[in-house]
Amino acid sequence: MFDPDLAEKIKKQIEYFENKRKWRQYWEKSMSIELYGDKKMSPDLKYSRQDDSKIATIRFKVSEEKYSIEFDSYEGRIWGWKIRPNPKRIQKTDDIEVISKKINNDPNEKVVISIEKTEFKTIPNFDGVIGEIAKVKPIKTAYNPLIPQQIEIFKRKIDSFLPHGYIQIIEQTEGLEFQEFRISGISEIQRTGLDDGDYFHLAEFEDGIIAIKENDKNGELYFCHFSGLIDKVGTDFDKILKERTT
């Protein structure tokens, strides 16, 4: 899938961590491995890409049951991978049929995204849903918006439909914080891998997050409870935000 030099580099990265026993495993409906950070890894083992991204997806099947494995990257190296569904029962089998391979983001592409967020010295009167919420929930901190070209770069990194209400917010501010919740700027949207897929955090509360799901093009929004429950909550970001906050 990758060119020989890159494939060898990734192989050596994994061997490096395997020898140091520097990983975490999670076994539920899926299996995830996260590799610990290690500043001693030789720069010669790293590739050019520095951002947090999914670099590859492989789909395969064993005895007609289909699986997928996704590889995450950060700071020039493999950061971990997730296999869905849980592959525990097929660990000892060699009878694997690869269905497809996809490079999601080229590790050799030199991508270094650095954004310095700056606070508004005086919090402005925001338009739309934020202006309505601010009448009853004071804003603690708000950040100056990115320029349109920067916003477009981060929109392309998220392979999902971003709701119109959220786009209207980030055109005015690169994130803002209230006493009881915060709305993520587009440059800092976190991704959480759950058993049924990855979710991107748009707003965070004490009991969970409003999120979109990876590869969802229909605009469906979810509330992911920290207890583990996931609720579909519709497609109207403004309505959901007001229901949670006012």
NORFEN-V797143 format. One line per field, one symbol per residue. ss: DSSP state (H for helix, E for strand, - for the rest). phi: phi as a letter, one per 30 degrees, with the letter a starting at -180 (. if undefined). burial: # if it has 9 or more other ideal C-beta (glycine too) atoms within 8 Angstrom, else .. Layout:
BEGIN
ss=???
phi=???
burial=???
END
This chain:
BEGIN
ss=---HHHHHHHHHHHHHHHHH--EEEEE--EEEEEE-------HHH-------EEEEEEEEEE--EEEEEEEEEE--EEEEEEEE---HHH------EEEEEEE---------------E--------HHHHHHH----EEEEEE---HHHHHHHHHH------HHHHHHH--EEEEEE--EEE--HHH--EEEE--EEEEEEEEE--EEEEEE-------EEEEE----EEEEE--HHHHHHHHH-
phi=.cdeddedddeddddedddchcabcbbbdbbbbccddaddddeddccddcddadcabbcbbbhidcbbbcccbahiadclabcbdecedcdcccdccdcabbddbdddddcbcbbcdbdddbdddddidddddddcbdddbbcedddeddededdddcdadddedddddddcadjabcdcabcddddbdcccdcdckcbcdcbbbdclbdbcceidccidcbccdddjdbcdbjbcddddddddbb
burial=.#...##.##.###.##.....#......######..#..#...#######.##########....########.############..#.....#....#.###.##..#.#...#..#.....#.#######..#.#..##.##...##.###..#.#.##.######.#######..#######.#.####..#######.#..#######.#..#######....#.....###.###.##.
END
